[in-house]
Amino acid sequence: MIVMDGKAVSAAVKDEVKKEVEELKTKGKVPSLAVVLVGNDPASKVYVGNKKKACEYCGIKSLEYLLEESTSEQELLGLIDVLNKEPTVNGILVQLPLPSHINEQHIINAINPHKDVDAFHPVNVGKIMTGNPDFLPCTPAGVMEIFKKYNIETAGKDCVIIGRSNIVGKPMSMLMLAADSTVTVCHSKTKDLKQKCKNADIIIAAVGRANFVTADMVKEGAVVIDVGINRTENGKLCGDVDFAEVSKKASYITPVPGGVGPMTIATLMKNTLSAFKIADKK
């Protein structure tokens, strides 16, 4: 069994981005990312801090907009309009979740698709569906990067994705289809989930429930990717997969923390560089 090291893969991706950014700087060009945080969600603050650190490492200019919890939808839309029109801003990321009085979809729809580094805008979702993306969603693309690094064969393999969110499950299914896997997307209404998982060569768990995937759901030699980030009752960080038991059967497995998580931010850096290139071509 091999534990897939997301930190190491992430570092390699960030180093590639850093190298390209350094070359751009010799021509007087600097990619930039605007990160917008509304309110005081503690987990969101940590994520925003991590994104800032990654920008600093890669040489990408980081712009932070920290707004009060009481910010109205109109005020937020006004800021996005300003950032859309600002030529020196290449990527725009609005940290989710937003406070309940703001409609997330309205905000996502307002971001210029060429600056939508999360790839949540319907235009970018459509481009992923048709196999012609400008950006790939950060977490699913991070999973694909791990597969590439560890030479995981995807063509013709049976892949089960547990979870159908717009952020992970659905785009992940598109990327696995593009990688020639036979894909089954499972969710809370799926019947006989255990049997479907047992038949899978690759399991990608993105359900948000601690230790949901147990050893009796996994066949010998399966590749298991854990996208979940949960906390146990005693506050310990864990994934959707019972790592201790499943790792005895899997051929490859990602840990939590240190697996898929670091890849998400590395892909964000890659997407910001891509957004810069799109703007630079115009």
N, C-alpha and C positions, 0 to 999 in steps of 0.2 A: 504493500500500500504506500502510495506517495501523497504526502500533504502538499498541496499546491500553494506556493508562497506568493500571495498577492502583493505583498510589500515589495518583493524583489522585482516582479513584473512591472509594477507601478513605477518603481524607481527608473527602470529602463525606458519606459514610455516618456516619463518626465525629462530624462536626459536627452532623448531625441528632440523633444519640443525645445528644450533649453538651447541645444546646439543650433536649431533653425532660427530661434529668436535672436541669438547672438549674431548670426549672419545678417539678419534683418537690421539689427542695430548699427552695423557698419555702414548701412545705407541710410541711416537716420530714421528708420521706421521702428515703431514700437506697438505691438498688439496690446489691446486693453480690454478689460472685462469689468462691467458694472454689476455689482451684486446688491440687490435690494432686500432688506429684511424689515418686515413690519411686525412690531410687537416684541415680546420678551421670551419667546419659547426657548427654554434652555438648550434643548437638543439642536435647534436651528442655529443658535449662537455658536455652538461648538462647530457645526458644519461650516458656517460662514468663516470662522477663524481658520479652519483647516484649508479652505479654499484660498484665503488670503496668503497663508504660508506657501501653498503650492505655486501661486502666482509669483511670489517673491523669488522662489527657487528657480522658476523657469524664465524669469526676467519679464514677465507680463505685467503691465501696469494694472493695478487693482484699484477700482473706485468703489467705495462703500457708501450706501445710503441706508442709514438706520432710522426708521420711521416709528413714530409712536403707535401703540396698539389702537388708538382711537382714529388713526388716519382713515379718511373716507375713500371709497372706491374711486370717486372722481379725482381726488388728490393723487392717488396712486397712478391712475390712467394719465393724469397730467405729467407726472414725472416720466412715465414710459414714453410719452410723446416727445418729450425733450431729449431723452436718450436715443430714441429712434432717429431723430433728426441730427444728432451730434456726430459729425463724421469721424471724430477721434475715438468714439466708442465702438468697438467691434462686436463684443458679446454682451448680451443682457441676460441676467439670471435673477428671477424673483424667487426667493426661498419659500418653498411650501412646507407645511400648510400655512395658509393665510388666516387671519381672524375671521370668525364666522359671518361677520357682516359684509365681507368682500367676496364676490363671486369669482372663484379661481379661473373658470373658463373665460370670463370676460377679460381677465388680465392676460392670460396666455394668448388669447386671440389678438390682443392689442400689440404684442411684441412683433417687430419686423421679423419675418421668417428668416431673413439672412443674418439676423443677430441672435436668433433663438438657439443658444448653445445647449439648452436642455433637450432640444428636438421635440417639444411638446405641442408646438403650433400645428393646427390641422394640415397646413401645407407640407410641413416636414413629415408628419405622420403619413400623409398620402405618398410622399416621395419614398418613404421606407417601404410602404406597401407595394409600390411599383418597381422597387429594386433600383431606384435612382437617387439615393439620399445625398444631401449636402452635409448633414450631420447625423450621427447615430446617437440614440439615447444613451446617456452615460453609463448606466449600470449594465444593460444588456451588451453594449459594446465592450465593456470591461471584461465580461464573461468570455466573449469571443477572443479577446486578446490573450486571456489565460489559456484557452484551448490551443491557440496558435503557438504559444510559448512552450507548452508541454506536448505538442504534436498529437493532440487528441483527434482521432479520426471521427468525423461527423457524418460523412456521406453514407447513406444507406442505413444509418443507425436509428433505432427507435428511441425517441426523446420524449420524456414526460415533463411538462412544466406545471408545477402546482401553484396556482394563482393567476388571475386574469386582469390585473391592474393595468391601467394605461401607461404607468411608469415602467413596469418590469414585464409582467406576464405577456401582454399582447405584443409589444415590440420584440420581446425575446423570441416569441414563436415565429415572427417574420424573419429574424436573423438566422434562426436554426433551419427554417425552410430554405433560405438562400444558401445555407451551407449543406443542402441536400439531405437533411435528416427527415425522417418521418415523424411528425410532431403531433402529440396529443396534449391539449391544454385542459387541465383538471381544476376544479374549484369546489366551493362548499356544497354544490348540488350534485356533484359527480357520484355515481353509484359504483361501488366496488373499486374504490381508489387503490386499495392495497394491491389488488391483482394487477391493475394497470401499471403500477409502479414496479411490481415484481418482474414484469415483462420488459422493462426499459433498460436500454444500454446506458442511457444518460438521464439523470434526474436533476432538474433545476427547481429548487424549492424557494418560493417567494410568496409565502402565505402569511407571514407575520405572527406565527404561533410557536412559542418555545418548544424545542425538541419534538416537533410534530412528526417528522419522518423518523421512524424507528427501524431497527435492523430487520424485522420481519417483513418490511416493505421493499427491501432491496435485494437484488440478486447478486450472487458472487461475481466480483469483477466489474460491477457497474461504476460509472464515473458520476460522482455526486457533487453538485454545486449548491452551496448554501448562501442564498441572497439575504436571508432574514437577519434582522438585528433586534433582539429582544433582551429582556432582563428577567432572570429567575426571581423567585420570591426573596432570596437573600441579596438581590441587587447585582448578581454576577451577569456579565454580558454573555449572551449565547445566541445561537442561530435557530433556524427552523429544523435543523437536523440534530439528532442525538449523536453527537460526534464520537463519543467514547465507544458506543456499540456499533454504529454504522461503519466506522473506520476499520473495523475488523473484517468487513466484507467487501468494501469498495476497493477498486484498483487505484483510483485517484479521488481525492476529496479536498474541498476548501475549508479552512478553519474559520471560526468567528471568535474574536476579531482576527484581522490579518489576511483575509481571503479576498472576497469580492469588494469589500468596503474601500480599500485604498485605490482600487481600479477605477471607481466611479469618478474620483477627483482627477486622476491622471487623464481619463477620457475627456473630462471638461477642459483641461488645458489643451488637449489636442483639438477639440472643437473650437476653442477660442482662436487658435492659430488658423484653423480652416476658415473661420469667419473673417479674420483679417485678410486672408488670401482672396476671398470672394470680393471684399470691398476694394482691395488693391487692384483687382482686374478691371474694375469699372472705369 
